[in-house]
């Protein structure tokens, strides 16, 4: 029994000796000497599992080499991105008090698992730093602790292994310092994210108002871009599994999905199926091809370790988007159509700024300021794309509004045209009836009244010097009735519906009326009488007013001269009847009362201004406003 115990003790001593020989004191980092942070490059050993054969049972048998012999300032080579990295770091707490430090192995990693290496060369789980990108380790006074860190690199080209020890009390300050370096670009990202979110709300409202499918596709595009920009702005320079997921898979997925949505939006927004058939075919093929490549990219990302193939697919998708974007711009500018031009201009700006962004990445220009940041130019390209989308949407909405108004106006014009045609038909029928009545009156009543007048004149001539009053009255009444009937027939005949005819009739009547009356009648007319249609109603009312005015001149004015003047003005026609008589006494209008009221009423009925005044006699003025005269 004693012999067995001795052998066990000897084996333990040998293991401890071997352990101590493997890790001399110079390999330990004294955490008590760290006030804020310290790089662990020269204290770190690394093992790269290039065959994916290591596990917790055989890991300590693998060959760890100093990390310092690698070019730690460079990113992990693409051929090693899909391999596990194991870091070995020895820690020592020389303080008399327990202390805690955070170990940050580098960036970016999908999984970060910490193990403790026990004195008997076994691995014991110590924590998971995947969520935050680091792990807190506590050491008791004078404790030595060797940790093994298993790293699963993010599937992109910018991972690096650069282990760093951060004192627990300095961790928040360290995070703030790191984030402050990207504060400018994060502010731009938040600003653009806000714009994209507002755009999502704006387009959503447009969709519910119009129910157009194109807005659904643009909502999908804007949501993808908003998620991408906001995540980059929010995460900034932080670490952890979600940041790794964003950079390794989600950003490519959002970018390609957003472009697929944008292509579908362009097809519906521009109605390429009808207006640009070649472009429609190209866009449809590209949509399905990108979706197929994205599915293949997803499968390779999650189910294989073919990072080089994954990287090739990612670049292929970006090249396809770039080539189709350039082709779209060329086709759009050849079409010389304003709507497609807006989208093409926005795409051109996005492509130019994307090329600048890619150049900064490929040339590995350090982000000394916001203008040296690749993400800044990507965001600027999005801003231009959004701006020209809004311009295109405004133009399309305005054009559709104009088309709707024109369509509505066309329908209204059709209705008005039909109403007008109906009115014309009614007026034509009425006019034909007027012409028939006037012809019948002229042929029948006119002939009868003329016969009565002739018979009365014959009777008067046979009686000789002894006139009979009744026969005189019959002759006078027949003559007056014949004149009135001629006036009625003249006003009813459509062939007289013109200004020139009305003026000629009034002139003839006036000269005949004052013949042998002792009153001189003067008529003044413009040289060129406008060719204006004057309806029978207006002609009749104007003639009756003129007739009443001339009757007042003859019977009541005591005038020796009367003038009738027709003048043109910029906005209408004016007819004046001026006598040189005694004028009108407005205080004693009983004898003229009904006549003046009737004259005014007739002019109001046909929208003609009427005025009577004293002006070296009596002045009667008729004025008619004529639009576009």
Backbone torsions as a table, in degrees:
resi	resn	phi	psi	omega
1	UNK	NA	-45.1	179.2
2	UNK	-64.1	-36.5	179.9
3	UNK	-64.8	-38.3	-179.9
4	UNK	-67.4	-42.6	178.6
5	UNK	-62.2	-39.4	179.7
6	UNK	-63.4	-42.3	179.3
7	UNK	-63.9	-41.0	178.8
8	UNK	-63.1	-43.2	179.6
9	UNK	-64.1	-38.1	179.4
10	UNK	-65.2	-41.8	178.3
11	UNK	-63.1	-41.0	178.3
12	UNK	-63.1	-42.8	179.7
13	UNK	-63.3	-40.2	179.1
14	UNK	-63.9	-39.5	179.6
15	UNK	-66.3	-40.4	178.9
16	UNK	-66.0	-39.0	178.9
17	UNK	-63.6	-44.3	179.8
18	UNK	-63.4	-38.5	-179.2
19	UNK	-65.1	-44.2	-179.6
20	UNK	-68.2	-31.3	178.4
21	UNK	-70.5	-35.3	-179.8
22	UNK	-68.3	-35.9	-177.1
23	UNK	-123.1	89.0	177.3
24	UNK	-68.4	166.5	-177.5
25	UNK	-59.0	-29.6	-178.5
26	UNK	-67.3	-15.9	-179.7
27	UNK	-85.0	-8.3	-177.0
28	UNK	-90.1	143.9	175.0
29	UNK	-101.0	123.9	179.5
30	UNK	-84.2	107.4	-176.3
31	UNK	-71.2	-17.9	179.3
32	UNK	-68.0	-22.7	-178.4
33	UNK	-87.1	-2.7	-176.5
34	UNK	-95.0	122.2	179.6
35	UNK	-96.8	-35.2	178.9
36	UNK	-130.7	-72.4	179.7
37	UNK	-150.2	160.4	179.3
38	UNK	-152.9	141.8	176.4
39	UNK	-77.1	145.7	-175.9
40	UNK	-115.9	21.0	-175.0
41	UNK	-55.5	-51.0	-174.6
42	UNK	-77.4	-8.9	178.7
43	UNK	-102.9	4.3	-172.7
44	UNK	-111.3	137.7	171.2
45	UNK	-112.4	148.1	-173.7
46	UNK	-131.7	145.8	171.7
47	UNK	-131.7	126.4	179.5
48	UNK	-104.9	117.8	-177.2
49	UNK	-83.4	79.7	-175.2
50	UNK	-69.7	-19.5	-179.8
51	UNK	-105.6	3.2	-177.0
52	UNK	51.7	44.6	-177.0
53	UNK	-109.8	-12.6	-174.8
54	UNK	-80.5	148.8	173.2
55	UNK	-148.9	-179.0	-175.0
56	UNK	-64.6	-23.1	-177.5
57	UNK	-83.0	-27.6	-177.1
58	UNK	-119.4	6.6	-174.4
59	UNK	-63.9	-41.6	-176.5
60	UNK	-69.8	-12.7	177.1
61	UNK	-86.7	-7.3	179.9
62	UNK	-80.1	162.5	-176.7
63	UNK	-90.9	111.2	174.5
64	UNK	-90.0	138.6	179.5
65	UNK	-125.3	157.1	-179.7
66	UNK	-61.9	134.1	178.1
67	UNK	-65.4	-27.1	-175.9
68	UNK	-63.2	-21.1	-178.8
69	UNK	-79.1	-8.3	175.3
70	UNK	-93.6	162.2	175.5
71	UNK	-82.7	82.2	-172.1
72	UNK	-69.7	-14.4	179.0
73	UNK	-78.7	-13.6	179.3
74	UNK	-93.2	166.1	177.2
75	UNK	-78.6	163.7	178.0
76	UNK	-64.3	130.2	179.9
77	UNK	-59.4	144.9	-178.0
78	UNK	-55.4	-33.7	-178.2
79	UNK	-67.8	-16.8	-178.5
80	UNK	-107.3	-0.4	-175.8
81	UNK	-61.8	-34.1	-177.8
82	UNK	-89.2	12.0	179.6
83	UNK	-106.8	155.8	177.0
84	UNK	-83.6	142.3	174.2
85	UNK	-113.1	136.8	177.3
86	UNK	-120.8	124.2	178.4
87	UNK	-109.1	139.1	176.2
88	UNK	-117.7	122.3	-177.3
89	UNK	-131.4	130.8	179.9
90	UNK	-103.2	128.0	-177.2
91	UNK	-119.5	148.4	-179.7
92	UNK	-143.5	137.1	178.0
93	UNK	-112.7	101.9	-178.6
94	UNK	-83.0	-4.2	-178.1
95	UNK	-77.1	159.2	176.4
96	UNK	-84.4	-0.1	179.8
97	UNK	-119.5	149.5	175.6
98	UNK	-65.9	147.3	-177.6
99	UNK	-143.1	157.8	-178.6
100	UNK	-129.6	136.9	176.0
101	UNK	-131.5	159.7	175.5
102	UNK	-110.0	131.3	179.3
103	UNK	-102.1	119.1	178.3
104	UNK	-110.4	108.9	-172.5
105	UNK	-79.7	-18.7	-176.8
106	UNK	142.5	-161.5	-176.0
107	UNK	-149.8	145.2	-6.9
108	UNK	-115.1	148.6	-174.7
109	UNK	-135.4	137.8	178.1
110	UNK	-70.4	-38.3	-178.7
111	UNK	-137.7	137.2	176.8
112	UNK	-132.5	107.0	-177.8
113	UNK	-112.2	132.6	-180.0
114	UNK	-106.1	134.6	175.0
115	UNK	-125.6	148.2	170.2
116	UNK	-95.5	137.9	174.2
117	UNK	-94.1	112.9	-176.4
118	UNK	-78.2	161.6	-180.0
119	UNK	-59.1	-24.5	179.4
120	UNK	-94.9	24.9	175.2
121	UNK	58.0	48.2	171.2
122	UNK	-122.0	159.2	177.8
123	UNK	-102.6	132.2	-179.6
124	UNK	-125.2	128.2	-177.8
125	UNK	-57.1	131.5	-176.8
126	UNK	-120.8	-13.1	178.8
127	UNK	154.9	167.6	-179.7
128	UNK	-122.7	117.0	179.6
129	UNK	-102.6	15.7	-174.3
130	UNK	-64.8	-41.4	-173.0
131	UNK	-64.0	-42.8	-175.0
132	UNK	-109.4	-6.8	178.6
133	UNK	87.5	3.7	178.0
134	UNK	-154.4	171.2	-179.3
135	UNK	-138.2	138.8	177.8
136	UNK	-86.7	130.7	178.8
137	UNK	-124.0	131.8	179.7
138	UNK	-108.6	139.9	177.8
139	UNK	-127.1	134.3	176.1
140	UNK	-74.9	166.4	177.9
141	UNK	-54.7	131.9	177.3
142	UNK	61.7	20.0	-179.6
143	UNK	-87.5	139.3	170.8
144	UNK	-105.3	139.5	-176.2
145	UNK	-145.1	125.2	177.5
146	UNK	-107.5	124.7	-178.2
147	UNK	-115.8	142.4	173.0
148	UNK	-110.7	127.3	-178.0
149	UNK	-112.6	120.6	177.6
150	UNK	-93.8	123.0	-176.5
151	UNK	-115.8	128.8	174.1
152	UNK	-111.2	100.0	-173.2
153	UNK	-61.0	148.1	173.1
154	UNK	-66.0	146.8	-176.4
155	UNK	-83.1	67.8	169.9
156	UNK	-153.8	179.6	-166.9
157	UNK	-89.0	3.0	-169.4
158	UNK	-120.2	27.5	173.3
159	UNK	-77.2	150.1	174.0
160	UNK	-148.0	149.3	176.1
161	UNK	-106.0	111.3	-177.3
162	UNK	-149.0	73.7	-173.8
163	UNK	-60.8	142.1	-176.4
164	UNK	-143.3	141.4	178.8
165	UNK	-105.7	125.4	-176.8
166	UNK	-121.6	125.8	179.0
167	UNK	-63.8	142.2	-174.5
168	UNK	-55.7	-40.8	-177.7
169	UNK	-73.5	-17.5	-177.6
170	UNK	-97.4	-4.5	-171.0
171	UNK	-60.1	-48.0	-178.5
172	UNK	-63.9	-39.4	177.7
173	UNK	-63.9	-40.9	179.4
174	UNK	-61.3	-43.4	178.5
175	UNK	-61.9	-42.5	-179.3
176	UNK	-63.4	-40.5	179.6
177	UNK	-63.7	-43.8	-179.2
178	UNK	-64.4	-42.1	-179.1
179	UNK	-69.6	-32.3	-179.5
180	UNK	-63.7	-25.1	179.2
181	UNK	-67.3	-22.9	-179.5
182	UNK	-115.6	20.3	-175.9
183	UNK	-60.7	-41.0	-178.1
184	UNK	-62.2	-49.7	-177.5
185	UNK	-69.1	-30.8	176.9
186	UNK	-68.4	-38.1	178.1
187	UNK	-63.8	-42.4	176.4
188	UNK	-61.7	-41.0	179.5
189	UNK	-63.5	-42.7	177.9
190	UNK	-64.9	-39.4	178.3
191	UNK	-62.5	-47.8	179.1
192	UNK	-66.0	-38.3	177.2
193	UNK	-60.2	-40.9	176.1
194	UNK	-62.6	-41.7	178.0
195	UNK	-62.5	-41.8	-179.8
196	UNK	-66.7	-37.8	179.1
197	UNK	-66.3	-42.0	175.7
198	UNK	-61.6	-38.5	178.4
199	UNK	-63.2	-39.8	177.6
200	UNK	-59.8	-46.6	-180.0
201	UNK	-63.5	-43.2	-178.9
202	UNK	-61.4	-47.0	-178.0
203	UNK	-70.3	-33.3	177.2
204	UNK	-62.6	-43.6	176.9
205	UNK	-61.2	-43.1	177.8
206	UNK	-60.0	-38.1	179.6
207	UNK	-64.9	-45.8	-178.8
208	UNK	-67.8	-26.1	178.6
209	UNK	-78.9	-37.6	-173.0
210	UNK	-109.6	-21.0	-176.6
211	UNK	58.2	32.7	178.2
212	UNK	-89.0	131.2	-176.5
213	UNK	-62.6	-29.8	-177.8
214	UNK	-57.7	-33.5	-179.6
215	UNK	-71.2	-30.5	175.1
216	UNK	-62.4	-43.6	178.8
217	UNK	-64.7	-38.3	179.8
218	UNK	-70.0	-32.8	175.0
219	UNK	-60.7	-43.5	177.6
220	UNK	-60.5	-43.8	178.5
221	UNK	-63.3	-48.2	-177.6
222	UNK	-64.6	-36.9	178.1
223	UNK	-65.5	-41.9	177.9
224	UNK	-61.8	-46.3	-179.8
225	UNK	-67.4	-38.4	178.1
226	UNK	-62.6	-45.8	-179.8
227	UNK	-61.3	-43.3	-179.0
228	UNK	-63.7	-50.4	-177.3
229	UNK	-67.0	-43.6	-177.8
230	UNK	-65.5	-42.0	179.6
231	UNK	-62.5	-43.2	177.6
232	UNK	-62.9	-40.6	-179.2
233	UNK	-70.2	-40.7	-176.1
234	UNK	-72.3	-43.3	-177.3
235	UNK	-75.8	-33.6	177.7
236	UNK	54.5	-124.7	-180.0
237	UNK	-99.5	23.9	-179.4
238	UNK	-76.4	169.9	-178.0
239	UNK	-121.8	174.3	175.0
240	UNK	128.2	175.3	-174.3
241	UNK	-66.0	-37.4	-178.7
242	UNK	-70.5	-38.8	176.1
243	UNK	-60.6	-40.3	177.4
244	UNK	-65.6	-41.7	177.6
245	UNK	-63.0	-40.1	178.8
246	UNK	-62.5	-48.5	-176.0
247	UNK	-75.8	-28.3	-175.8
248	UNK	-88.7	-28.2	-175.7
249	UNK	-141.2	-48.7	-169.7
250	UNK	-63.1	-38.8	-177.6
251	UNK	-62.3	-41.9	178.0
252	UNK	-66.0	-42.6	-179.5
253	UNK	-61.2	-46.9	179.7
254	UNK	-64.6	-40.6	-178.8
255	UNK	-64.0	-46.9	-178.1
256	UNK	-71.5	-43.4	178.3
257	UNK	-60.9	-40.7	177.7
258	UNK	-61.3	-40.7	178.4
259	UNK	-67.3	-35.8	176.9
260	UNK	-64.2	-44.7	176.7
261	UNK	-60.7	-40.1	-177.5
262	UNK	-67.3	-38.6	177.3
263	UNK	-62.7	-43.9	178.7
264	UNK	-63.8	-39.3	177.2
265	UNK	-60.8	-46.3	-179.1
266	UNK	-60.7	-40.0	-179.5
267	UNK	-60.5	-43.8	-177.6
268	UNK	-79.6	-38.1	-177.7
269	UNK	-65.2	-39.3	-178.7
270	UNK	-94.0	-4.4	-176.7
271	UNK	51.9	52.9	-175.9
272	UNK	-64.3	-25.0	-179.4
273	UNK	-60.6	-30.7	179.9
274	UNK	-101.9	-42.5	-170.9
275	UNK	-89.7	-34.0	-175.7
276	UNK	-138.2	79.8	-171.9
277	UNK	-65.1	-39.7	178.4
278	UNK	-63.4	-45.1	178.9
279	UNK	-63.2	-37.6	178.5
280	UNK	-61.9	-43.8	178.9
281	UNK	-64.1	-43.8	-180.0
282	UNK	-61.9	-44.4	-178.9
283	UNK	-64.4	-42.6	-179.7
284	UNK	-63.7	-45.1	179.5
285	UNK	-62.3	-42.6	-179.4
286	UNK	-64.0	-39.8	179.2
287	UNK	-57.6	-52.6	-177.2
288	UNK	-67.9	-35.9	179.4
289	UNK	-66.3	-43.1	178.4
290	UNK	-64.1	-40.9	178.3
291	UNK	-63.5	-40.0	178.1
292	UNK	-64.2	-44.0	178.7
293	UNK	-65.0	-36.1	179.1
294	UNK	-66.7	-38.3	175.7
295	UNK	-64.8	-42.3	177.3
296	UNK	-64.0	-40.2	177.8
297	UNK	-60.6	-43.1	179.5
298	UNK	-63.9	-45.3	-179.7
299	UNK	-61.1	-47.2	-178.9
300	UNK	-64.6	-36.7	-177.9
301	UNK	-64.7	-43.0	-172.5
302	UNK	-97.0	-19.7	-171.9
303	UNK	-121.2	0.1	177.4
304	UNK	-138.2	170.6	173.6
305	UNK	-110.8	28.4	-179.4
306	UNK	-86.0	71.0	-176.3
307	UNK	-65.5	-36.9	-178.9
308	UNK	-63.3	-38.5	176.5
309	UNK	-67.5	-41.8	178.3
310	UNK	-60.2	-43.7	178.9
311	UNK	-63.4	-39.5	179.0
312	UNK	-64.5	-42.1	178.4
313	UNK	-63.8	-41.2	178.6
314	UNK	-60.3	-47.0	179.3
315	UNK	-65.2	-36.6	179.0
316	UNK	-63.4	-43.7	179.0
317	UNK	-62.5	-42.3	-179.9
318	UNK	-66.1	-38.1	178.4
319	UNK	-65.8	-41.5	178.9
320	UNK	-61.1	-45.6	178.3
321	UNK	-59.4	-42.8	-179.5
322	UNK	-64.8	-46.5	-177.4
323	UNK	-64.6	-45.3	-180.0
324	UNK	-66.0	-36.2	176.6
325	UNK	-60.9	-44.8	178.4
326	UNK	-65.0	-41.8	178.5
327	UNK	-61.9	-40.9	178.1
328	UNK	-61.0	-42.6	-180.0
329	UNK	-63.3	-45.4	-179.3
330	UNK	-61.7	-47.6	-179.0
331	UNK	-63.2	-40.7	-177.6
332	UNK	-63.3	-45.3	-178.4
333	UNK	-71.4	-25.2	174.1
334	UNK	-71.0	-34.1	-179.5
335	UNK	-68.5	-30.0	179.5
336	UNK	56.4	39.7	176.0
337	UNK	-107.1	135.9	-170.1
338	UNK	-63.5	-42.2	-175.7
339	UNK	-64.7	-52.0	179.5
340	UNK	-66.3	-26.5	177.8
341	UNK	-64.2	-37.6	178.3
342	UNK	-61.3	-49.8	-179.4
343	UNK	-64.4	-39.3	-179.7
344	UNK	-65.3	-39.2	178.7
345	UNK	-65.0	-42.8	176.2
346	UNK	-61.1	-42.3	177.8
347	UNK	-64.4	-37.5	179.7
348	UNK	-62.9	-44.9	177.5
349	UNK	-62.4	-43.5	-179.9
350	UNK	-61.2	-41.5	-179.6
351	UNK	-66.9	-44.5	-179.3
352	UNK	-59.9	-47.1	-178.8
353	UNK	-71.0	-29.9	174.7
354	UNK	-66.3	-38.0	177.1
355	UNK	-64.8	-41.3	176.4
356	UNK	-61.1	-44.1	179.1
357	UNK	-60.5	-45.2	-179.7
358	UNK	-65.3	-36.7	178.3
359	UNK	-62.5	-42.8	178.7
360	UNK	-61.7	-39.4	-179.4
361	UNK	-68.5	-47.0	-176.7
362	UNK	-67.0	-35.4	179.6
363	UNK	-82.7	-3.9	177.7
364	UNK	53.2	46.5	178.1
365	UNK	-73.4	124.7	-178.9
366	UNK	-66.8	138.4	-177.8
367	UNK	-76.5	76.0	-178.9
368	UNK	-71.0	-25.0	179.5
369	UNK	-156.0	177.5	-175.3
370	UNK	-61.7	-31.8	-178.1
371	UNK	-78.2	-4.1	175.6
372	UNK	-105.3	8.8	-177.7
373	UNK	-94.9	127.0	179.6
374	UNK	-63.5	-37.9	-177.9
375	UNK	-64.5	-31.2	179.8
376	UNK	-60.2	-44.4	-177.9
377	UNK	-72.8	-32.2	173.5
378	UNK	-61.8	-43.2	179.5
379	UNK	-66.8	-39.6	179.0
380	UNK	-62.6	-40.7	177.0
381	UNK	-59.7	-40.5	177.7
382	UNK	-64.3	-39.1	179.3
383	UNK	-60.4	-45.5	179.0
384	UNK	-64.5	-40.5	178.9
385	UNK	-62.1	-41.5	178.0
386	UNK	-65.2	-43.7	-177.7
387	UNK	-60.8	-45.6	-178.1
388	UNK	-74.7	-25.8	171.8
389	UNK	-63.4	-44.8	179.2
390	UNK	-62.6	-40.0	176.8
391	UNK	-61.8	-44.7	178.6
392	UNK	-63.7	-41.0	179.6
393	UNK	-65.2	-42.2	178.3
394	UNK	-61.5	-44.9	179.8
395	UNK	-62.7	-43.7	-178.3
396	UNK	-66.6	-43.2	178.6
397	UNK	-61.4	-42.0	179.4
398	UNK	-64.8	-41.6	179.6
399	UNK	-65.3	-42.7	178.6
400	UNK	-65.7	-36.7	177.2
401	UNK	-63.5	-44.0	178.4
402	UNK	-62.4	-42.5	179.8
403	UNK	-64.1	-40.4	178.1
404	UNK	-64.6	-42.6	179.1
405	UNK	-63.1	-43.6	178.8
406	UNK	-62.6	-39.7	178.3
407	UNK	-64.5	-44.1	178.4
408	UNK	-63.7	-42.1	179.1
409	UNK	-65.2	-36.5	178.0
410	UNK	-64.0	-42.0	177.4
411	UNK	-64.1	-41.7	178.4
412	UNK	-62.8	-41.5	179.4
413	UNK	-63.9	-38.1	177.4
414	UNK	-61.9	-43.1	179.2
415	UNK	-64.5	-45.2	179.3
416	UNK	-62.8	-38.0	179.6
417	UNK	-62.5	-43.6	178.3
418	UNK	-64.7	-42.4	176.9
419	UNK	-61.9	-42.2	-179.8
420	UNK	-63.8	-41.8	178.5
421	UNK	-63.0	-39.1	177.1
422	UNK	-64.2	-43.9	179.1
423	UNK	-63.0	-41.6	178.6
424	UNK	-60.7	-41.8	179.6
425	UNK	-63.2	-42.2	179.1
426	UNK	-64.3	-46.9	-179.5
427	UNK	-62.3	-39.9	179.5
428	UNK	-62.6	-42.4	178.8
429	UNK	-65.0	-42.2	178.4
430	UNK	-62.7	-42.3	-178.3
431	UNK	-65.4	-40.1	176.8
432	UNK	-61.6	-39.4	178.1
433	UNK	-66.7	-39.0	176.8
434	UNK	-62.2	-45.0	179.9
435	UNK	-61.8	-40.1	179.4
436	UNK	-64.5	-44.3	-179.1
437	UNK	-64.3	-44.4	-179.2
438	UNK	-64.0	-36.0	178.2
439	UNK	-66.7	-42.4	178.5
440	UNK	-63.5	-42.1	179.2
441	UNK	-62.6	-42.0	-178.5
442	UNK	-66.5	-41.1	-175.4
443	UNK	-76.7	-43.0	-173.0
444	UNK	-93.2	-63.5	-176.8
445	UNK	-65.5	-41.4	-178.9
446	UNK	-61.7	-44.4	179.5
447	UNK	-63.8	-39.5	179.6
448	UNK	-64.9	-45.3	-179.3
449	UNK	-66.5	-37.7	177.2
450	UNK	-62.7	-40.3	178.9
451	UNK	-63.0	-44.3	178.9
452	UNK	-60.1	-43.1	-178.8
453	UNK	-64.4	-42.5	-179.5
454	UNK	-65.0	-43.7	179.8
455	UNK	-62.7	-38.7	179.1
456	UNK	-66.6	-37.9	178.6
457	UNK	-67.0	-39.6	177.3
458	UNK	-64.4	-39.5	179.3
459	UNK	-64.6	-40.7	-179.7
460	UNK	-64.9	-38.0	-178.0
461	UNK	-71.0	-30.2	-178.6
462	UNK	-80.0	-28.5	-179.5
463	UNK	-69.3	-35.1	177.6
464	UNK	88.2	-128.5	-173.2
465	UNK	-86.1	-0.9	-179.6
466	UNK	-110.3	83.3	-178.1
467	UNK	-68.9	145.2	176.8
468	UNK	-102.4	122.5	-175.2
469	UNK	-57.1	-36.3	-177.3
470	UNK	-64.6	-38.4	-179.9
471	UNK	-68.8	-37.6	176.8
472	UNK	-61.5	-40.8	-178.8
473	UNK	-67.5	-38.8	178.3
474	UNK	-63.1	-43.1	-179.1
475	UNK	-64.3	-43.2	-179.4
476	UNK	-66.2	-43.2	-179.4
477	UNK	-66.1	-39.5	179.4
478	UNK	-65.0	-38.6	179.4
479	UNK	-66.8	-44.3	179.8
480	UNK	-65.2	-42.6	-179.9
481	UNK	-65.2	-36.3	179.1
482	UNK	-65.6	-40.0	177.9
483	UNK	-63.9	-43.2	179.5
484	UNK	-63.9	-41.6	-179.4
485	UNK	-65.8	-37.4	176.6
486	UNK	-62.6	-38.4	178.0
487	UNK	-64.8	-40.3	179.4
488	UNK	-65.8	-44.9	179.9
489	UNK	-62.5	-40.1	178.9
490	UNK	-62.7	-41.4	-177.7
491	UNK	-72.7	-26.5	-177.1
492	UNK	-83.5	-23.0	-174.7
493	UNK	-77.4	125.1	-179.0
494	UNK	-68.4	-19.4	179.8
495	UNK	-70.0	-11.4	-179.6
496	UNK	-101.0	8.7	-174.4
497	UNK	-79.4	67.5	175.7
498	UNK	-150.5	156.1	-179.6
499	UNK	-64.9	-41.2	-179.0
500	UNK	-61.1	-40.8	179.6
501	UNK	-66.1	-41.5	179.7
502	UNK	-63.3	-45.1	-179.6
503	UNK	-62.4	-42.1	180.0
504	UNK	-63.0	-40.3	-178.9
505	UNK	-66.6	-45.0	179.4
506	UNK	-63.3	-41.2	179.8
507	UNK	-61.5	-47.5	-178.9
508	UNK	-62.4	-43.2	-178.8
509	UNK	-64.5	-43.7	-176.1
510	UNK	-63.5	-46.7	-178.8
511	UNK	-63.7	-39.9	179.6
512	UNK	-69.8	-35.5	-176.2
513	UNK	-66.1	-41.1	-176.5
514	UNK	-92.0	5.3	178.8
515	UNK	-66.5	130.6	-179.1
516	UNK	61.7	24.2	179.5
517	UNK	-101.3	-9.8	-176.0
518	UNK	84.6	1.8	178.7
519	UNK	-112.9	128.2	178.6
520	UNK	-83.0	127.5	-179.1
521	UNK	-107.2	123.2	179.0
522	UNK	-115.3	131.2	-179.3
523	UNK	-122.0	128.1	-179.9
524	UNK	-120.7	122.4	-178.0
525	UNK	-126.5	150.8	175.9
526	UNK	-67.3	156.0	-177.9
527	UNK	-62.5	-45.3	-179.4
528	UNK	-113.0	103.5	178.1
529	UNK	-77.2	125.7	-178.7
530	UNK	-58.0	143.9	178.3
531	UNK	-85.3	86.1	-175.3
532	UNK	-118.9	136.9	176.4
533	UNK	-76.4	130.2	178.2
534	UNK	-125.4	119.1	-176.0
535	UNK	-67.6	163.8	-179.9
536	UNK	-62.4	-35.9	179.9
537	UNK	-62.6	-45.4	-179.4
538	UNK	-66.4	-44.3	-179.7
539	UNK	-59.4	-43.5	-178.2
540	UNK	-64.9	-46.5	-177.3
541	UNK	-66.7	-41.0	178.2
542	UNK	-64.0	-44.3	-179.4
543	UNK	-61.5	-42.4	-178.9
544	UNK	-66.2	-35.8	177.4
545	UNK	-67.7	-44.2	177.5
546	UNK	-61.9	-41.9	-179.6
547	UNK	-61.9	-42.6	178.9
548	UNK	-66.0	-39.0	179.3
549	UNK	-65.5	-41.8	179.2
550	UNK	-67.5	-35.9	177.2
551	UNK	-63.4	-40.2	177.9
552	UNK	-66.0	-37.0	178.2
553	UNK	-62.2	-44.8	-175.9
554	UNK	-68.9	-40.1	-170.6
555	UNK	-93.5	-30.7	-168.0
556	UNK	-123.7	-16.7	-169.9
557	UNK	-84.9	-27.4	-174.5
558	UNK	68.1	25.6	-176.1
559	UNK	-85.0	158.8	174.8
560	UNK	-112.6	-15.7	179.1
561	UNK	-137.0	143.7	173.6
562	UNK	-139.8	138.4	179.3
563	UNK	-124.9	137.8	176.8
564	UNK	-116.5	118.9	-173.4
565	UNK	-125.5	127.5	174.5
566	UNK	-110.2	123.3	-178.8
567	UNK	-129.2	150.8	176.1
568	UNK	-98.9	141.4	173.7
569	UNK	-127.8	167.1	-177.0
570	UNK	-58.5	-25.8	-175.6
571	UNK	-117.4	8.9	178.3
572	UNK	170.1	-162.1	-179.6
573	UNK	-121.2	145.0	-179.3
574	UNK	-130.6	131.5	176.8
575	UNK	-117.5	122.7	-178.8
576	UNK	-117.9	137.1	174.3
577	UNK	-120.0	110.3	-172.8
578	UNK	-120.8	127.6	174.4
579	UNK	-117.9	168.4	179.6
580	UNK	-108.9	28.7	-177.0
581	UNK	-81.5	-156.6	-174.4
582	UNK	-81.9	-3.5	-180.0
583	UNK	83.4	-170.7	-176.0
584	UNK	-120.1	134.6	178.3
585	UNK	-95.1	105.8	-175.7
586	UNK	-70.3	-14.1	178.0
587	UNK	-82.9	-17.1	-179.1
588	UNK	-127.2	74.9	-175.6
589	UNK	-102.5	14.3	-175.6
590	UNK	-60.8	-39.7	-177.6
591	UNK	-73.9	-22.2	178.6
592	UNK	-107.0	-5.4	-168.5
593	UNK	-51.1	-58.2	-176.5
594	UNK	-66.3	-37.8	-179.6
595	UNK	-62.9	-44.7	179.2
596	UNK	-66.6	-39.5	178.5
597	UNK	-62.2	-41.5	179.8
598	UNK	-66.8	-39.4	178.4
599	UNK	-61.6	-46.7	-179.4
600	UNK	-63.7	-41.2	-178.5
601	UNK	-64.7	-41.9	179.8
602	UNK	-61.8	-41.2	-179.6
603	UNK	-69.4	-37.5	177.1
604	UNK	-63.2	-35.5	-178.4
605	UNK	-64.3	-29.5	-178.5
606	UNK	-111.3	18.9	173.6
607	UNK	59.1	45.8	174.7
608	UNK	-117.1	132.5	179.6
609	UNK	-73.8	137.1	-177.9
610	UNK	-125.9	133.1	177.8
611	UNK	-145.4	138.5	175.8
612	UNK	-129.4	135.4	-175.0
613	UNK	-155.5	167.3	175.1
614	UNK	-92.6	126.4	179.5
615	UNK	-154.8	81.7	-173.0
616	UNK	54.4	46.2	-173.2
617	UNK	125.4	-155.7	179.2
618	UNK	-106.6	135.0	178.9
619	UNK	-122.4	119.4	175.4
620	UNK	-107.6	126.7	-177.4
621	UNK	-121.9	129.7	171.9
622	UNK	-116.0	130.6	-179.2
623	UNK	-136.1	130.1	179.4
624	UNK	-121.3	121.7	175.6
625	UNK	-75.9	131.0	179.5
626	UNK	-123.9	119.0	-179.5
627	UNK	-67.8	142.1	177.4
628	UNK	53.2	40.8	-176.8
629	UNK	-78.6	NA	NA
